[in-house]
Structures are given as structure tokens and as C-alpha cells.
Amino acid sequence: MAEENSTETSIICYAPSMITTNGVWQGDNPLDFSLPLFVFQLTLVVVVTRFFVFVLKPFRQPRVISEILGGIVLGPSVLGRYDKFANTIFPQRSVMVLETMANLMDIMVVRKTGKRALTIALGGMVLPFVIGAAFSFSMQRSEDHLGQGTYILFLGVALSVTAFPVLARILAELKLINTEIGRISMSAALVNDMFAWILLALAIALAESEKSSFASLWVMISSAAFIAICVFVVRPGISWIIRKTPEGENFSEFYICLILTGVIICGFITDSIGTHSVFGAFVFGLVIPNGPLGLTVIEKLEDFVYGLLLPLFFAISGLKTNVAAIQGPATWVTLFLVIFLACTGKVIGTVFVAFFHGMPVREGITLGLLLNTKGLVEMIVLNVGKDQKVLDDETFATMVLIALVMTGVITPIVTVLYKPVKRSVSYKRRTIQQTKPDSELRVLVCVHTPRNVPTIINLLEASHPTKRSRICIYVLHLVELTGRASAMLIVHNTRKSGKPALNRTQAQSDHIINAFENYEQHAAFVAVQPLTAISPYSTMHEDVCSLAEDKRVSFIIIPFHKQQTVDGGMEATNPAYRLVNQNLLGNSPCSVGILIDRGLNGTTRLTSNTISLQVAVLFFGGPDDREALAYAWRMAEHPGISLTVLRFIPDEDVTDAASTRATNETNRNMNVDMKKQRQLDDEYVNTFRAANAEYETIVYIDKVVSNGEETVAAVRSMDSSHDLFIVGRGEGMLSPLTAGLTDWSECPELGAIGDLLASSDFAATVSVLVVQQYVGPWAQDDEMDLPDSPVHSHDQPNAIYGLEDPS
């Protein structure tokens, strides 16, 4: 079989029988056979592109840059300049196999967009298109086969298009995905992509018309008929498949195979009628209703397409790019001029439209820069143009470099130019101790899985919401960012009943939301707002902290990274949860509680009417312990909760020995601080005792101990008679009563006592809440509000989502 190369007149011969090798022991060279060579090429492409991903990660560059660079390095620009490498690893006979695999593309779903996004997208396309048209006269060679109109269309589309997936990644990286500018740019990029596909189909039709006078007309008619069949025949058929599958059940493998076959058939049809095969797959993807079927197909293909095929496609674009084809200083000047003018044109067009929508000029410039991102669609346009012989090697290489430079400079420029104005949130009630007894308590609850929900709901019910002091709960489902998804924060409204979940993550979110909404309906004086945060575990704490500050939360509750096993031990569910907890403890804008669940959701099931819960506070002193006592104090107001406060006091010999050691200046300063902390402890404990002396359900005990061993013994003596321990983390406190306990800590982030209570050899039935008090500038500057201090109640409790306290 022979195939003529698109840029040369040489004949390339393929050997259909040379697919698999008989082995090196038979004297065969595996690289002479199609399958081993393809596997080796694929491996090389993945390794090289991953290397560039690793190298460029500190510069916050999108993956498309790494993938195209990998192809350029492997192609004729760098390694391909050596004939031995080119002829051995990437012989021309193997390119057909690689391109066939690289052209199996993913499908997209287009969403409805607003008028503002539509006008901004159009404004950002017009000027770059005009600039591309103007430069096409200087870039086109006189010997090119096709006319100026076709050349203008391909060049204009390539310069004016915006890459939606690449833009989503950049916005996620810059933490702009949930901002107004992020949402507008995403919507505008979707509109931009739609216009690019339409113009691409028109460009292909014009390219065909250059060869035959009636070809263009037939291509357009055939394309319109194809779209009509997809909309009026294929879409109802797919809707029938969705209706036929019972809600909540998985789609059969037959239906999934049918959909995948439909993608390939549509690609074959559009390729046959004269448009590109990707256009057929794209239209087929559009007619699949947005719902569980589309999500199922994407989930099955996502890793394969985005991990293998898409890098291969970009690498093939790089392999076709020969930088050496760009000859002469005039061409290089034109290259940089096109880059500058195309970027500037899109920015000016976007700023002009954004100004009429009342957006600041700085935001308009940022929006224009973001819309300059290039990626999949532009590479498809350029590859089609090269295959149709509209673009020669020099123009193709020039446009690929333009795409690389324009996309590569966006992240650094936007980082410098656009800094979202973060209003200073100087609210004072960042701790439970500071929250006034007749004001609303705002709690942010973090949930990883539905397993966390029952215990947290019981803990919240035990927190005693009242008419005087309501509880506003923000429930945040933490989901790891995987695949091609973008980091985002989703605010949930009440979903329509009967609407099925689209995937496993949404099913979990629905389960969590339903549980908390059910709790809100049956509990009094509670308001719940569910949200979902999708981000990498390494930066998940930033979303939690940002939400806590925006909503002026006083307390964050997050599950421990270990869960109880059947035999009573503790095992890690996901090591990444621990990283989230550690980062949250170090960066939280308010107090934090880590909840170790050992069956608080079991026999001690709480309701607002019947409750029997034994709570114990282990008080050693310091801000964290005072915060733990403040929370327990609030819980003790619940008529069904019994509270025991065990205050550990060092005996006189230990105190005297500690004072003797305070010899140098550092120790003296530490000793003064410890004295101040002991004074604050005494004041708060005395206030607590005076206010609760007459309540039989509240017991206060002073326990004198002299070392860590006696402390452990005292704690163990209480384990069987209580359901929940509340302890302070003890950060920054040096107590002789916990000396030696940290030497064998498994989880130092819990503190000495918290780690002891969370260990596997401790009681198997006692849940633990480890509390860290916020000690930032507001906590230090403001006086603590004691529960018996005279305060003025709010006119109206702000339990409604989005309503903020004026404090």
C-alpha cells in the first residue's frame, strides 16, 4: 500500500503484514514492526511529556504546553534533526498509526451561557480574526494550492479561538475559578469554542470548493443533513436508552458500546462527506442529553483520553512542527508581531465589550488575557489546515509556536496583573469563647464521606441550638480534584426530588445533603447550607479557610483521618485527610475541632427530646483547653447531657521545680506567659464553677498529679463511663503533667492528650473532640466574652445563608 506524503512528493511504503514481531531471538528488530514500534513511540511520548510537566510545574504552566513541547523535542526541530533517530524511532511509515490513534478525541457538552458571555466572546474573536486575515497576505506563499479566502479563514480561526479545558486549568491554578471573572471567562470560552467549530466546518468546505466548484455546496448540504439526523433521530434514540434504564442503575455495557460506536461512525461519516472526523464526534457529543449517560461515558473514557490520547494528539502536533522551516529574520519578526497583535487585539476587543457591561478596565484586560489560551481546538484547526494543504510547514510551525507563547505567558502575566480584592474580614467572633451566649453560633462542618455524617449531626444537636442562640451550619463536602475537572466551590440549593445523581461523587453529596436537610427539618433553631469543595488535597484547606472567613464562622469541625475498625482499633482511611487537617490547624481563621468517631452515631443516637450523653472535659490549661471548656459549657445547657470537668493541677513540688528551672531570660519570659495563662485559666474556670454550682448534671473535679504516668492513669480511669471527651490541643503549652507523652505520639497534631485518646489501645467506645482555639490578632486584642457577661442580643438572628453578622 502506498500513501503520498502531504508535504513531499516522495512515496511512503507500508507493509501490512509486518505488524507483530517473531522476537529478537529470531533475529527480528522490534522497531521494524508496527505494533512494537507504536508501543515504544507511545511510551516515549508519555515519558517526555511527563518530564516537561514536572519541569514546568513550578512555573504553573498548563499541561498542553508540556505536551506540545514534548512533541517538538521528539520531532524534526530537535531530536528529529538526527537522521538515525528519526528513521528508527519515528519513521514516516509509522506516523499514520500514531495519527489514527491521536485523532480519537473526547466529546464535549455545551451549556447555556448568558448574554454578557456571548458578547464578550464575540468581542474577543473579531479583532484577532481581522489581524489573522491581515497577516495572511504576508504569510501565504504564492505557490500554495488554495485560495486566499480559505487561508484567511484557517489563520483567523486559529488566532481567535480560546481553549476551554486549558482555561479551566489555568483558572483553577490561579484560584480564580469561583470568582466573577472566572465564571465569565469560562462561559465566553464555551461560546468561543462553538463559533470556532462552525468556522472550522466552513473552512473545510471552502478548502473542498477550491478543488471542485460544487464540492463546497455538497459539503455544506451534507453537513446540515448530518446535523439534522443527529438532532431529530439520534438524540431521541439516546433519550429512549436513558428512559429505559431504571433510575439509580448502571447503564448496560451494550448501551455504552453503542454510544462509543456511534462516536466512531459519526466521525467516519463526516470524514467521508468532506469535513473532519472530529466534527462528527463533536456533534454526536452535543446531542447526548446532559445527564447520567454522558457522565458514564466520560468517566469510562476520561483517564484514557486525557492521560494518553490527548497528550499523543498534542505530541503529534509537535512532531509535525519543524522550527527550522521558519526561515529568514522577516518571518521571525512577523511571528512576534502576530503574537503581540493577536494578544492585544483579543484584549482590546474584550475590554471594549466588558466596559459596556460595567466591568473595570483591569478586569477587562485580565479577561482578554485569559481568553488568549490555546489548546485542543486550535491544534485541530492547524492539523486540518496542514492536512488540507492550506498551511505549509512554515505557517504550521509559526502558528504552533504562537499558540505555545500565547498560552505560556498568560499565567505569569495574570498573576502579576490581577489580584482579586479581598475585603478585610475583621469579625471578632472567631472562637466559641468569644461568641456571646445570646448570639448565633456559626459552624463549618467538613465531611469526606457519608460515614462522617451521623456522628457530626449528633454532635451538632448536642451543641444545644436555642431560640436565643441559633446554630448556622455550613456543611462542606470535601472532594478531591481528579482527572480533567476544575477546582470549584459548589453552593447547593434544594435539588428537585427524583432527579438522579450524575456520578458517584454527586450521589455522596446528595446523601450528605439529604441527611443534613432532614436534620434541619426535625431540629429547632438550626439553619443548614450545604456546599461542595472540589480541589486537590494539598490546597483543600485554602477553600475551607476562605469559606470560614467569608461566612464569619466561629468553629470548624473536621473528621479525624482514621476510623474505627471492627475490632476496635483505628486505621487510616486516607493519608491525605491528615494533610488537610494539619494544614487547616496551621492556617484556620477561627477555632478548629478534629472529631475522632468511635460510635457517637450508635447507641447514643441523639434527638431533641430524648438524649443521654456523658461528656468529659480534660482541662490542663491554655487557650485550647479554655476553648474546649467553652464548647462543653454550651453543650451542658442541653437537659440531657451530663458534663464532667476534670482539671489537672500539678502538685507543689512539680510547680516549684518548674519555677527553679526558669533561670535564663527565655525561660523567664516563658514563665511569665505561663503565669498569665494560669491566671486566665483560673478566671475562666472560676466563672464556670460559679455559674454552674447548682446544676447536678455538671461535675467539677480538681485532680492533683505530678507526672505523665499519673495523668495517663487518671484519664484511663474515666474512659468507660463517658461517651465523648473534649480536650484542648495544647499548642504552645509546656506542662510537666504531659511530659514524656509526646515521645511516642502517632499524631502530634492532636497534642499529647488528644493523641493518647485517639490511639488504638485506648477505650473503644469513647469519641474524642480535639479543640484548637484561634489565637490571631482579633483573639488577642479583644476581651473574651464570658457566658455570664451582660450583652445585647441581636435584633434578629442571622440564620439565613448569605446574611452576614455586622461584627
N, C-alpha and C positions, 0 to 999 in steps of 0.2 A: 504494500500500500504506500502511496506517495502523497505528500502534502506540501503545497507551496508555502514557503515562509512569507509572513505578512510584510516584511521589510526588505527581503532579499529575493533574488531570482534563483537561488540555489534550491536543489531538490533534497528533501529530507526523507530518508527511507526508514520505515518501521518494520520490525519483524514480529508479526502477531504471535508466532509460535514460541518466541523467547520471552516467556512470562516468568516461569519459576526455574530455578537452577537445580542441577543434579547434585550440587555440593562441591566444596573446594577439593575434596579428595578425588573427585572425578576430573580435576583439572579445570573446572569452570571458575570464571571470575564472577562473583555475585553481582557486581555492578554492571555487567553486560546484560542483565535480565531485568525486566520491567518491575516486577514486584519487589525484589530486594533493593533495587535502586530507589524506588518510590519510598519505601520504609526508611531507608538511610537519609534520603533528602528531607523527609518529614521530620525525622529526629534532629537533623542538623538545623532546620529552620526553627523548631521549637527551642532548642538549646541556645541558639544565637539570639533569638528574640527575647527569651527569658533573661539572658545575660544583660541585654540592654535595658530591660525592665528594671533589673536590680541596680544597674549603674545610674539610671535616670530617676530612680525613685526619690532620692534626696532633693532633686530639682522639681519634684511634683509634676512631672510630665505625664500626659495620658499614654495609655498602652499603645495606641495607634502609632505614635512617634517611634517607639521601640521596634514595633513590628515592621514598619516601612524601612527604618534604618537597618534592621537585620537583613532584609531583602537586598538593600543597596550594597551592603558589605559583601553578601554572597554573590551578587550579580556582577555585571561587566564593569561596574565603576571601581571595584576594589579587587576582591579575590578572583573574579571572573576575567581580569586582565591577564591572568596567567593561564595559558592555553591548556596546560596539563590538568589544572584544577577544573576549568570549565568543561573540558571534554570528558573528564572522568566522572565528576560529581553532578554536573548539570548539562549533559549533552542535549542538543536540540531535540533529539528524538524522545526525550523524557518529559519535555515541557508540556506536551499535550495531556499526559496523565495528571500532572500537577495542576494544570489549569482546570481540567474537568472537575477535580475534587474541590478546588478553590472556589468554583462557581456554584457550589451547593450552598445557597445563602439562607439566612434566617428570614422569617416573616415579621412584619410589623403591624401594630394596631394603632390606627389614628383616632385620637379623641377629639371631642368638640373643643373649640377654642374661642376665646372672646374676641370682640371687635378690635380691642386695643392690640392684642397679639397679632391679629390679621394685618392691621395697618402697619405695625412695626416691622413685621416680616416682609411685607411688600416694599416698605421704605428702605429696608436694608438690602433688598435684592436689586433694585433698579439701578443705582449708581455703579455698583461693581459690574453689573451686566453691561452697562454702557462703556465702562472702562475696558472690559474684556473685548467688546466689539471694536473699540478704537484701536487697541493694540494688535488686534488680529491682522490688520493690514500690514504691520511691520513684521509680524512673526510668521505669517504664511509664506511658504516658498512658491515660486512661480510654477515649479514642476509638479506641485500637488495635483492629484487627480480630481478632487472635488471642488465645488464652487465656494465662493466667499461666504454665502449665506449659511451653509452648513457649518463651516469653520467658525463663524461668529457665534452660532448657537452653542456649539460644544464648548468653546472657550468661555463664553458668558455664563453658561450654567456652572461650569467648573469653578469659576471665581465667585459666583454669587450664592452658592449653596452653603448650608450650615449642617454640621454633623450632629444630629440629636443625641446619639449614645455617648459620643465623646464629650459633648457639652454637659451632659448629665454627670459624668465622672468628674469633670473639672469643677462643677458647682458643688458636688459632694466633697471634693478635696478642699475647696475653699470655705466650706461650711456656709454656703450661700443658697443651698437647695430649698430651704424653707423661708427665705426672705422674699419680699415682693419682687425684687429684680430677678431672683432665681425662677420664680413661677412664670413671670412674663417671658423671660428668655427661653424657657423650656417650651412654652406654648408657641412662641414665634418660630422656634426651630422646627416644630412639628409642621406648621404651615409651610415653612420654607422647604422642608423635605417633600411635601406634597407637590408644590409647584415644580420642584426640581425633577420629580419623576415624570410629570406631564411634559415638561420641556425636553426631557431626555427622549421620551417616545416620539415627540415631534422632530427632534434632531435626527433620530434613526430613520424616520420616514423620509426626511429631506435627503439624507445620505443615499437612500434607495432610489429616490427620484432622480438623482444625478446619473444613475446608471440606466434607468428606464423612465420614459416620460409618464407612464401610467402606474408605475410601481408605487409611488408615493400615495396616490389616491387609494389603491388597493390595500396598502398597509394601514392607512387610517380607517378605512371601512372595516377591514378585518379586525383591527384592534377594538373599534367601537362595538362590533358584534360580539367579540370575545368578552368584553366587559359586561355587556348586556346579559349574556348567557350566565356569567358568574353571579350577577346580582339577582336575576329572576329565576334561575334554575338551580345553580349550585347552592346558593345561600338558603333557600327553603329546604333543600335536601339536608344540609348540615343542621338546620334548626330542628328538623324531624328526628335526626340522630340524638340531639340533646334532649328533646321531649321524651324520646323512647327510653332513655337511660334514667332509672329512678333516682330521685334526689338523694344525694349523700353517697351513692355508689360510684365506683370507678368505671370509667369507660372501658369497654372491651378492647382487647388487643386488635380485633378485626377493624373496629372503627378508627383506631389510631393509625393502623397501617393504611386504611382507606384515605385518611387525611394526608398522610405523607406521600402516598401515591398520587393524590390529586395535585400536590405541590409540583411533583416531577412532571406530571402530564401537562399542567398549565405552563411550565417552563418550556416543555417541548413544543407546545402549540404556538406560543408567542415567538419562539425562536424560528419556527417554520414559517410564520406569516411575515417575518422580517423585523420584528422588534426583539429586544434582548430577552433571554430566558428569565433573567431576574425580574423583569417586568411582570411576567406571568405569575411567578411565585408571590410577588408583592400584591397583585390584585387578588389572588386567591386568599392571601392572608387578611386582606381588608374585608372580605365577605364572611369570614368566620366570626360569628357573634362574640362580642366581648363577654367571656364567662368561663365556666369551668373547663370546657373543651379546649379553648385556646390556651388556658393556663396549663392544662395537662400536656399538650403538645410541646409547649415551651419548656416545661420542666424536664421532659424526656430528652429534648434536644439541646438544652441550654449549655450544659457543660461541654458537649461535643462540638457544638457550633462555635461557641465563644472561646473555648480552650484550644481548639485545633483548626477548624475550618477558617475562621475569621483571621487568625494570625497567618495562616497559609495564604489567604487571599491578599492580604497586605504585603506579605513577603514576596508573592509573585509580582505585585506591582513594583516592588523594589528591585526584583531580579530583571524586570524589563527596563529599568531606568539605567541608562548609561550616561553618567555625568560628562564623560569625555565627548559626547555628541554635542554638548553646548560649546560651540567654538566662537572664538573672537570676543574681544572686550565689549563690542557693541551689544552682543547677545546677553552678556552678564549684566551690563548696565540696564538693558531692557528688563531683565529678570528682577533686579532690585527695585526698579521703577514700578513694575507691575505689582510687586508685593506691597510697596508703600501706598500706591494709589488705590489698590483694591481694598486694603485695610481701611485707609482714610475714607474712601467712598462709602463703605458699609457703615462706618462710624458716623459720618456726616448725615447720611440718609436716615439712620436710626435716631440720631439726636434731633433732627428736624421733625420727625413724626412724634417722638417722645415729648418734645416741647409743647406740642399742641394737646397732648394728654396731661399736661401739668406736671411732668416729671422734671426734677432738677437736671441741669446740664451734666453734672458729674455722673449721675446715674445713667443718663442717655449715652455718654461716652463709654461707660463700663458695659452697658448693654450691647453697644455696637461692637466692642472688642470681643465680647463673649460669642456673638453671632458670627465671628470670623473663624470659628473652629471648623476644621475639615476632617473628613473621615471616610466612612464607607461609601456614601452616595457619590462623593467626588471621585473616589477611586474607580467606582463602577463607570461613571461618565468618561473618565480618561481612558480606561481599558476598552470601553466600547468604541470610543473615538479612534484608538490605535488599531483595534481590530477592523474597523470600517475604513481604515486608511485615510481618515480625516486628519489625524495628528501624526506627524512624523516623529522619529526618535528624539530629535532635539526639542520639539514642542512638548512631547510627553515628559521628558526628563525635567524640562523647565517647570512644568505645571506640578509635578510631584514635589520638587524642591520648594515651590511656592507654598504648597499645602503643608509641608513639614515646617517651614519657617513661620508661617502664619499661625499654625496651631501651637507651635513650641513657645512663641513669645507671649501668648495670651496669659498664661498663669502668672508668670512673674510681674507683668505689667498690671494686671488686675489686682494682684496682691498689694502692690505699691499704691495704685490709684484709688481703689475703692476700699474704704474701711467703714463698715456699717456703723452708724452712730448708735452706740449702745448707751441708752439712758442710764444714768446712775441710779440704781435702786438702793436707796438708803433706808429701807424699812428696818425697824428696830426689833420686831418680834421674831428673831431668828432662833430662839430656843424655847422650850416648853416653860422653863423657869421664868422667862421674860413675858410670856403670854399671860395677859390678865385673866382672872377667873371668870369674868363675865363677857369675854370676847371670843370670837370664833377661833378655833384651832385648825390650822391648815396643815394637812399631812400629805406627803407624796409617797405613795406606795409603789415600789418596784417589784415586778413579777416576771420571772423567767418562764415558768411553765404553770399549767393549771394546778399542779400538785401544791404550789405555794399558796393557793387562794384560801382554802378553808381556815388554816391557822391565822392568816393575816386578818380575815374577816372577824374571827373570834377575838383577836387582839384589839381590833378597832372597836368592836362592841363593848369590850371590857374597858375601853378608854372613856366610857360614860358620856356620850353626847347628851346635852340637855337643851332646853329652850333658852337658857341663859348663856350656854356655851356650846354652840353647834360645832360640828366637825365637817369641814370641807375636805373631801378626799380626792386627790388626783391619782388615778390608777394608771401606771405606765408599764405597758408590756414591752420588755426589752427583747429585741430580735436582732440576731447577728446579720450584718450585711454580707451577703454571699452573691456569687455569680455576677450578673450584669446589673443587678438592682442598684439604686442610688440611695444614699443615706437620706433619711427624711423623718419628720415627726408628723404622725397622722393623728388628727383630732377626730374622735368617733362621735357621730350622732346616733340616735337610736335607729338601728337598722330595721328595714321592713321585715316583718315576720314572714318566715317561709323562704326567704332568699338564701340559696345555698352558699356555703363558703367556697371561694375560688381555689384555695390551696390549703395545705396543712397549717401554715402559719396563720392564715386568716381564721381557720377553724379553731385554733388555740385561742386567738384573740376573741373570737365570738364566745367561746366557753368562759373565758375570764370576764368579759364584759357582762354576759348574762348573769353570772354569779354575783357580781357587784351591784348590778341593777336590781336584782332580786333582793339583795341585802338592803338597798336604798328604799325599796318599796315597803319592806316589812319593818325597817328600823325608823325610829323617830329622830328628827333633828339631824339628819345626815344628808349631804349632797355629794354626788359622785360624778366625776368627769373622767371617762376612760380615754387613754391615748396610747399610741404605739410608737416607739422609737426604733428605727432601723438604722444601725450604724455598726462599724467594726468594734469589737470588744475593747480595743486599745484606746478608742476615743469615746466610748459609750458614756463614761462619767461626765463628759462635757455636756452632753444632751441633758443628763439628769440634773446637773448643777444649773444649767441655763434655765430649764423649766422651773426648778425650785425657786430661782431668783425672780423670774418673771411673775410667778404666781404668789410670791411672798410667803413661802412655806416656812413653817417653824420646825418641822420634823420630817426626816426621810427614813422610811423603813425599807430595808432590802434583805432578801434571804441570804443565809449563810451558803457557802459554796459546797457544803457537804450535806448529805441527807442520811436519815437513819435506815439501816438495813433490817432485815427480818430478825437477825439475832441480836439486835440492839446496838450494834456498832455504828460507826459513822464512816461513810465513804464519799469521795469527791464525785459530784455529778458532772461537773465541767470545770477544769482548772481555770478557764478564762473568767468564770464568775468571781474567782478570788481576786484576779487582777482588777476587775470592775470595782469590787469592794474596797481594795487598797487605794485605788485612785480616788474613789469617792471620799474616803476618810481624809485624804490629804488635800482635797480641793473643795469640799462642800461649803456652800454659803449659809448653812444652818446646821442644826444638830442632826446626828445620824444614829440610827439603831440597826444593828445587824441581828437578825432573828434566826436562832437555831431551833428548828422544829423537831420536837420529839413527841408528837401526838397531842398537841393542844387542840387539834381538829378531831380528836377521837371521843373518848368518854366524857370529856369536859366541854362538850358542844354547848355553846352559849346561845341564849335567846334573851330578848329584852325583859322577859318575865321571870324565867327560871334560870338561875346561874349559880354555880358553886365552883369557885376558883380560889385556890390558895396561892398568894403571891408573896415572894420574899425579896427584900432588897438587902444586898450585902454592901454596907457603907464603910469605906476605908478613908474617904476624904478626897477633896479636889473637885474641880468643876464638873468632871464627868459623873462623879458619884452624886453630886447635888442635882444634876440633870436627871439621873436615874430616879432619885427620890422625888423630884418634881412630877415625873410621869406617873410613878406609883401612887403619889398623893392624889392625882386626878382620878386614877383607877379606883382608889379606895373609897371614893364617893359613891361608887356603884353599890347598891344594897346587898348584892350577892357575892361581893369579893371580900376576902379576909386578907389583910396585909400584915406581914411581919417585917419589921426593920431591925436588922442586926448590925449594930455599929461596932466595928473592931477598934479597940483602943490599945495602944502599946503600953505595957506596964512601965513603971517609973524607971527601972534600971535601963530599959531599952531607950527611953527618951533621953536620959542623962548621957548615955553612951553616944547617942547621935549628936547631942549638943557638944560633947567634948571633941568630936571629930571636925567640927566647924572651926578650923584654925586659920586657914588661908582666906583671902578676900573672896574668891569664888564660892567657897563653901559658906562663908558668912552671908553673902548675898542670897544664896540658895536657901539658907536657914531662915533669913528674914522673909523670903517669899513663902516658905512653908508655914511660918508663923501666921502670915496674912491669910493663907489658905485655911489654916486651922481655925482662925478667927471667923472667917466666912462660913466654915462648916458648922461651928458652934452656934452662930446666929441663926442659920437656916434650920438646923436640927431643933434648936430650942423653939423656934417659931412653929415648926411642925408638931412638936410634942404638946405645946400649949394649945394649939388649935384642935388637936385630936385626943386630948386626955380622957374625954368622957365616952369615946367610942370603943365598945368592946371588941369590934372586929379589927381594930388596929392595935398591934402589939409592938412596943419598942423595947429592945434589949441592948444593953451595953455588954460587950464581950471583951475582956482583957486577955490579950495573948502576947507572947514575947518573941515568936519567930514564925517562919513559914510553915513548919510542921504542925504547930498548934493551930494555925489558920486553916490548913487543909483538913485537919481533924474536925474543927468546928463546922466547916462547910459540909463535910460528908455526913455529919450528924443530922443535918436538916434535909438531905436530899429526898428522903422517902415520903415526907409529909407535905410537899409542895408541888404545884403544877407549873409554876413559872418563876424563874429567877430573873430579876432585873439588876444588872451590875454596870458600874461605870468602866470605861475602857482603861482609865487611869493613866492617860497620856501625860507625860511630863512630871508625874508624881513619883517620888522615890520614898517608898515606905519599907521600914525594916520588917514589917509583917508579911511582905510578899517576897522577901529576899530569898533567892535561890529557886523561886518558882519559874522564872523565865529561862533557866539554864536548859531545860528540855522542852521548851514550847514548840508545838507543832504549828501554831498560827499566832505569831507575835502580834498581828494586827488587832487581835481581840484583847490584848493586855494579859497580865498574869492570871487574874481570876477568871476572866472570860475564857481563856484558853483551857484552864483547868475544868471549867464547867462544860466546855464543848468537847472534851476528849472522850474517846471511846470507852474508857474504863470508868466513866462517871455514870450517874444514875440514868437508866434507860427511859424514864418516863417524865423527866423534867425538861421543859423547854426553857430557853435562855434568850434574853434580850440584852445585848451589849450596847451601851449608850455612850456616844461621844458628844460632848457639848460644844457648840460653836463658840470659839473664843477670839473672834475677829475684832476689828476696831469698834463696831457698834456694840458688841457684847461688853467690851472693856469700858467704853465711855458712858454707857447708860447704867442707871441703877436697876437692880433686879426687882421685878415686881413680885412681892410675896403674896400668897393667896389671901391673907387677911388684910392687905393694904387697901385703903379706900380708893376706889377707881370709879370712873364714869363709864357707864355702859354705852355701847353704840346705839344709835337710834334704830338701826336695822342691821341684822346680821347679814354679812355678805357671803351667803352660801351658794350664790348662783355663779356658774362658771363664767370667768372673764371679768367679774366685778372685783376690783382691787381695793384693798384697805388703804385709807389715806395716810396711814402711819409712815 
